[in-house]
Amino acid sequence: MIIVEQLNHPQEITSKIWVAISVAIMIFFILCRFIV
């Protein structure tokens, strides 16, 4: 039943995507600071 609930609620995938986006934004700001 737990596996079925995880498949029915793909919130973990969206959370991983948001984490990846936040990490990419932080890396972008760090690169901008080094360039400037």
PDB file of N, CA, C and O in Angstrom:
ATOM      1  N   MET A   1       0.842  -1.207   0.000  1.00  0.00           N
ATOM      2  CA  MET A   1       0.000   0.000   0.000  1.00  0.00           C
ATOM      3  C   MET A   1       0.877   1.257   0.000  1.00  0.00           C
ATOM      4  O   MET A   1       0.521   2.267  -0.608  1.00  0.00           O
ATOM      5  N   ILE A   2       2.015   1.191   0.678  1.00  0.00           N
ATOM      6  CA  ILE A   2       2.887   2.374   0.740  1.00  0.00           C
ATOM      7  C   ILE A   2       3.400   2.721  -0.653  1.00  0.00           C
ATOM      8  O   ILE A   2       3.457   3.893  -1.024  1.00  0.00           O
ATOM      9  N   ILE A   3       3.774   1.694  -1.428  1.00  0.00           N
ATOM     10  CA  ILE A   3       4.286   1.949  -2.780  1.00  0.00           C
ATOM     11  C   ILE A   3       3.193   2.590  -3.635  1.00  0.00           C
ATOM     12  O   ILE A   3       3.466   3.507  -4.409  1.00  0.00           O
ATOM     13  N   VAL A   4       1.961   2.108  -3.495  1.00  0.00           N
ATOM     14  CA  VAL A   4       0.856   2.674  -4.274  1.00  0.00           C
ATOM     15  C   VAL A   4       0.645   4.139  -3.895  1.00  0.00           C
ATOM     16  O   VAL A   4       0.388   4.971  -4.766  1.00  0.00           O
ATOM     17  N   GLU A   5       0.750   4.460  -2.608  1.00  0.00           N
ATOM     18  CA  GLU A   5       0.571   5.853  -2.185  1.00  0.00           C
ATOM     19  C   GLU A   5       1.664   6.737  -2.770  1.00  0.00           C
ATOM     20  O   GLU A   5       1.398   7.868  -3.177  1.00  0.00           O
ATOM     21  N   GLN A   6       2.897   6.225  -2.815  1.00  0.00           N
ATOM     22  CA  GLN A   6       3.981   7.026  -3.382  1.00  0.00           C
ATOM     23  C   GLN A   6       3.752   7.267  -4.871  1.00  0.00           C
ATOM     24  O   GLN A   6       4.052   8.346  -5.384  1.00  0.00           O
ATOM     25  N   LEU A   7       3.222   6.263  -5.559  1.00  0.00           N
ATOM     26  CA  LEU A   7       2.971   6.437  -6.997  1.00  0.00           C
ATOM     27  C   LEU A   7       1.815   7.395  -7.224  1.00  0.00           C
ATOM     28  O   LEU A   7       1.822   8.155  -8.193  1.00  0.00           O
ATOM     29  N   ASN A   8       0.816   7.369  -6.340  1.00  0.00           N
ATOM     30  CA  ASN A   8      -0.338   8.249  -6.522  1.00  0.00           C
ATOM     31  C   ASN A   8      -0.025   9.688  -6.133  1.00  0.00           C
ATOM     32  O   ASN A   8      -0.716  10.611  -6.563  1.00  0.00           O
ATOM     33  N   HIS A   9       1.012   9.884  -5.320  1.00  0.00           N
ATOM     34  CA  HIS A   9       1.363  11.242  -4.875  1.00  0.00           C
ATOM     35  C   HIS A   9       2.802  11.542  -5.281  1.00  0.00           C
ATOM     36  O   HIS A   9       3.720  11.348  -4.484  1.00  0.00           O
ATOM     37  N   PRO A  10       3.010  12.016  -6.515  1.00  0.00           N
ATOM     38  CA  PRO A  10       4.383  12.310  -6.978  1.00  0.00           C
ATOM     39  C   PRO A  10       4.901  13.635  -6.432  1.00  0.00           C
ATOM     40  O   PRO A  10       5.468  14.437  -7.174  1.00  0.00           O
ATOM     41  N   GLN A  11       4.704  13.866  -5.129  1.00  0.00           N
ATOM     42  CA  GLN A  11       5.197  15.113  -4.537  1.00  0.00           C
ATOM     43  C   GLN A  11       6.701  15.048  -4.317  1.00  0.00           C
ATOM     44  O   GLN A  11       7.370  16.081  -4.312  1.00  0.00           O
ATOM     45  N   GLU A  12       7.248  13.831  -4.131  1.00  0.00           N
ATOM     46  CA  GLU A  12       8.683  13.707  -3.900  1.00  0.00           C
ATOM     47  C   GLU A  12       9.458  14.141  -5.141  1.00  0.00           C
ATOM     48  O   GLU A  12      10.519  14.755  -5.032  1.00  0.00           O
ATOM     49  N   ILE A  13       8.923  13.818  -6.328  1.00  0.00           N
ATOM     50  CA  ILE A  13       9.612  14.206  -7.565  1.00  0.00           C
ATOM     51  C   ILE A  13       9.641  15.725  -7.697  1.00  0.00           C
ATOM     52  O   ILE A  13      10.677  16.298  -8.038  1.00  0.00           O
ATOM     53  N   THR A  14       8.517  16.380  -7.429  1.00  0.00           N
ATOM     54  CA  THR A  14       8.469  17.834  -7.549  1.00  0.00           C
ATOM     55  C   THR A  14       9.405  18.468  -6.523  1.00  0.00           C
ATOM     56  O   THR A  14      10.059  19.466  -6.824  1.00  0.00           O
ATOM     57  N   SER A  15       9.480  17.905  -5.318  1.00  0.00           N
ATOM     58  CA  SER A  15      10.365  18.459  -4.291  1.00  0.00           C
ATOM     59  C   SER A  15      11.815  18.318  -4.737  1.00  0.00           C
ATOM     60  O   SER A  15      12.617  19.229  -4.532  1.00  0.00           O
ATOM     61  N   LYS A  16      12.161  17.176  -5.352  1.00  0.00           N
ATOM     62  CA  LYS A  16      13.537  17.002  -5.836  1.00  0.00           C
ATOM     63  C   LYS A  16      13.840  18.015  -6.928  1.00  0.00           C
ATOM     64  O   LYS A  16      14.953  18.535  -7.002  1.00  0.00           O
ATOM     65  N   ILE A  17      12.847  18.303  -7.788  1.00  0.00           N
ATOM     66  CA  ILE A  17      13.061  19.273  -8.859  1.00  0.00           C
ATOM     67  C   ILE A  17      13.298  20.654  -8.253  1.00  0.00           C
ATOM     68  O   ILE A  17      14.187  21.379  -8.698  1.00  0.00           O
ATOM     69  N   TRP A  18      12.507  21.026  -7.235  1.00  0.00           N
ATOM     70  CA  TRP A  18      12.684  22.336  -6.611  1.00  0.00           C
ATOM     71  C   TRP A  18      14.038  22.431  -5.935  1.00  0.00           C
ATOM     72  O   TRP A  18      14.676  23.484  -5.969  1.00  0.00           O
ATOM     73  N   VAL A  19      14.491  21.332  -5.312  1.00  0.00           N
ATOM     74  CA  VAL A  19      15.817  21.341  -4.669  1.00  0.00           C
ATOM     75  C   VAL A  19      16.892  21.545  -5.732  1.00  0.00           C
ATOM     76  O   VAL A  19      17.827  22.319  -5.528  1.00  0.00           O
ATOM     77  N   ALA A  20      16.766  20.860  -6.861  1.00  0.00           N
ATOM     78  CA  ALA A  20      17.754  21.009  -7.933  1.00  0.00           C
ATOM     79  C   ALA A  20      17.760  22.446  -8.459  1.00  0.00           C
ATOM     80  O   ALA A  20      18.822  23.005  -8.734  1.00  0.00           O
ATOM     81  N   ILE A  21      16.572  23.041  -8.597  1.00  0.00           N
ATOM     82  CA  ILE A  21      16.487  24.420  -9.092  1.00  0.00           C
ATOM     83  C   ILE A  21      17.142  25.377  -8.094  1.00  0.00           C
ATOM     84  O   ILE A  21      17.878  26.281  -8.491  1.00  0.00           O
ATOM     85  N   SER A  22      16.878  25.181  -6.808  1.00  0.00           N
ATOM     86  CA  SER A  22      17.464  26.068  -5.795  1.00  0.00           C
ATOM     87  C   SER A  22      18.985  25.944  -5.790  1.00  0.00           C
ATOM     88  O   SER A  22      19.691  26.945  -5.668  1.00  0.00           O
ATOM     89  N   VAL A  23      19.490  24.717  -5.922  1.00  0.00           N
ATOM     90  CA  VAL A  23      20.946  24.525  -5.959  1.00  0.00           C
ATOM     91  C   VAL A  23      21.528  25.205  -7.192  1.00  0.00           C
ATOM     92  O   VAL A  23      22.577  25.844  -7.110  1.00  0.00           O
ATOM     93  N   ALA A  24      20.855  25.073  -8.335  1.00  0.00           N
ATOM     94  CA  ALA A  24      21.345  25.701  -9.564  1.00  0.00           C
ATOM     95  C   ALA A  24      21.364  27.224  -9.411  1.00  0.00           C
ATOM     96  O   ALA A  24      22.294  27.879  -9.881  1.00  0.00           O
ATOM     97  N   ILE A  25      20.349  27.790  -8.761  1.00  0.00           N
ATOM     98  CA  ILE A  25      20.302  29.244  -8.564  1.00  0.00           C
ATOM     99  C   ILE A  25      21.451  29.688  -7.665  1.00  0.00           C
ATOM    100  O   ILE A  25      22.096  30.701  -7.933  1.00  0.00           O
ATOM    101  N   MET A  26      21.709  28.929  -6.597  1.00  0.00           N
ATOM    102  CA  MET A  26      22.807  29.303  -5.697  1.00  0.00           C
ATOM    103  C   MET A  26      24.140  29.245  -6.438  1.00  0.00           C
ATOM    104  O   MET A  26      24.979  30.131  -6.275  1.00  0.00           O
ATOM    105  N   ILE A  27      24.341  28.208  -7.250  1.00  0.00           N
ATOM    106  CA  ILE A  27      25.587  28.104  -8.022  1.00  0.00           C
ATOM    107  C   ILE A  27      25.691  29.281  -9.000  1.00  0.00           C
ATOM    108  O   ILE A  27      26.775  29.824  -9.211  1.00  0.00           O
ATOM    109  N   PHE A  28      24.563  29.667  -9.590  1.00  0.00           N
ATOM    110  CA  PHE A  28      24.564  30.788 -10.541  1.00  0.00           C
ATOM    111  C   PHE A  28      24.983  32.078  -9.839  1.00  0.00           C
ATOM    112  O   PHE A  28      25.786  32.841 -10.376  1.00  0.00           O
ATOM    113  N   PHE A  29      24.444  32.329  -8.637  1.00  0.00           N
ATOM    114  CA  PHE A  29      24.814  33.542  -7.909  1.00  0.00           C
ATOM    115  C   PHE A  29      26.280  33.513  -7.507  1.00  0.00           C
ATOM    116  O   PHE A  29      26.959  34.538  -7.561  1.00  0.00           O
ATOM    117  N   ILE A  30      26.775  32.343  -7.103  1.00  0.00           N
ATOM    118  CA  ILE A  30      28.189  32.229  -6.718  1.00  0.00           C
ATOM    119  C   ILE A  30      29.082  32.521  -7.927  1.00  0.00           C
ATOM    120  O   ILE A  30      30.085  33.224  -7.805  1.00  0.00           O
ATOM    121  N   LEU A  31      28.715  31.979  -9.096  1.00  0.00           N
ATOM    122  CA  LEU A  31      29.505  32.238 -10.303  1.00  0.00           C
ATOM    123  C   LEU A  31      29.450  33.722 -10.653  1.00  0.00           C
ATOM    124  O   LEU A  31      30.458  34.296 -11.063  1.00  0.00           O
ATOM    125  N   CYS A  32      28.303  34.339 -10.498  1.00  0.00           N
ATOM    126  CA  CYS A  32      28.188  35.772 -10.804  1.00  0.00           C
ATOM    127  C   CYS A  32      29.087  36.579  -9.875  1.00  0.00           C
ATOM    128  O   CYS A  32      29.716  37.543 -10.310  1.00  0.00           O
ATOM    129  N   ARG A  33      29.157  36.195  -8.594  1.00  0.00           N
ATOM    130  CA  ARG A  33      30.016  36.922  -7.657  1.00  0.00           C
ATOM    131  C   ARG A  33      31.485  36.778  -8.061  1.00  0.00           C
ATOM    132  O   ARG A  33      32.250  37.738  -7.984  1.00  0.00           O
ATOM    133  N   PHE A  34      31.873  35.576  -8.492  1.00  0.00           N
ATOM    134  CA  PHE A  34      33.274  35.379  -8.887  1.00  0.00           C
ATOM    135  C   PHE A  34      33.572  36.160 -10.167  1.00  0.00           C
ATOM    136  O   PHE A  34      34.657  36.725 -10.306  1.00  0.00           O
ATOM    137  N   ILE A  35      32.620  36.197 -11.105  1.00  0.00           N
ATOM    138  CA  ILE A  35      32.849  36.921 -12.365  1.00  0.00           C
ATOM    139  C   ILE A  35      32.921  38.424 -12.087  1.00  0.00           C
ATOM    140  O   ILE A  35      33.791  39.113 -12.620  1.00  0.00           O
ATOM    141  N   VAL A  36      32.006  38.933 -11.252  1.00  0.00           N
ATOM    142  CA  VAL A  36      31.983  40.372 -10.954  1.00  0.00           C
ATOM    143  C   VAL A  36      33.014  40.675  -9.866  1.00  0.00           C
ATOM    144  O   VAL A  36      33.165  41.827  -9.461  1.00  0.00           O
TER     145      VAL A  36
END
